[in-house]
Structure formats: structure tokens, C-alpha cells
């Protein structure tokens, strides 16, 4: 199916900040790389589960767990780059730059505050970020 229906409610598009979200397919190259990375991640998670069941040494588990997390961050970067190169460029070209900003803010707010966002918030409030 070339277009995702996720986010559609009773025929109305999902909205963020008042802007309808047009969901589209990934570029074939991005999708191919994402699938490959997901297979690697699935193998790592399976190996981690096996090590837990075998009651392996804690640091062995942590090492593999951190590898999974790095692989997930790599997948995030791949998907984000694809989004920036396609959807964001399209949105900015069509005069919808605020929509692009709101979408990205929504995604990163889900992750919770980071050191950089905390520093930005403190700067905006007139505080010292150090």
C-alpha cells in the first residue's frame, strides 16, 4: 500500500498544530536501508533475549543492549534524514514551513527534555544553563 492510513480519523486527516499531516511513502533507498537495519536490530534483540535467558554476565547484557540502542539511533537518523530530504523540503517549498517545524517538535517532545532543550528553555527564561 503506497500511502499509510495511520492518523486518519473518520475520513479527516490527522492534524498537528492545526496542519493536516500528509503521510507518504519513504524513498525506496531509505526503505531498503531501514529494512536492512531492522533485520540487524531484530537479530541483536533476539541475541539479547537469549543471553538474559541464559543468565549471562550483566556487562555482556549491557554491552549488547547498548549496541541495540546505537542501532536504533542509527535507524532514527536514517528516517529523519529521509524525512528532511523529502517531506520537509516539500512543506517549505509549499509555504508550510511552520507545519514542518511543528511535526519535528512533536516527535522530539515525545522523547522528553534533553540537555540541549533544557539549556534552550533556561536561556529563554533568562537563567544560566551552566
C-alpha positions, 0 to 999 in steps of 0.5 A, a space after each residue: 500500500 503506497 500511502 499509510 492510513 495511520 492518523 486518519 480519523 473518520 475520513 479527516 486527516 490527522 492534524 498537528 498544530 492545526 496542519 493536516 499531516 500528509 503521510 507518504 511513502 519513504 524513498 525506496 533507498 531509505 526503505 531498503 536501508 531501514 529494512 536492512 537495519 531492522 533485520 540487524 536490530 531484530 537479530 541483536 534483540 533476539 541475541 539479547 533475549 537469549 543471553 538474559 535467558 541464559 543468565 549471562 554476565 550483566 556487562 555482556 547484557 549491557 554491552 549488547 543492549 547498548 549496541 541495540 540502542 546505537 542501532 536504533 539511533 542509527 535507524 532514527 537518523 536514517 528516517 529523519 534524514 529521509 524525512 528532511 530530504 523529502 517531506 520537509 523540503 516539500 512543506 517549505 517549498 509549499 509555504 508550510 514551513 511552520 507545519 514542518 517545524 511543528 511535526 519535528 517538535 512533536 516527535 522530539 517532545 515525545 522523547 522528553 527534555 534533553 540537555 540541549 532543550 533544557 539549556 534552550 528553555 533556561 536561556 529563554 527564561 533568562 537563567 544560566 544553563 551552566 
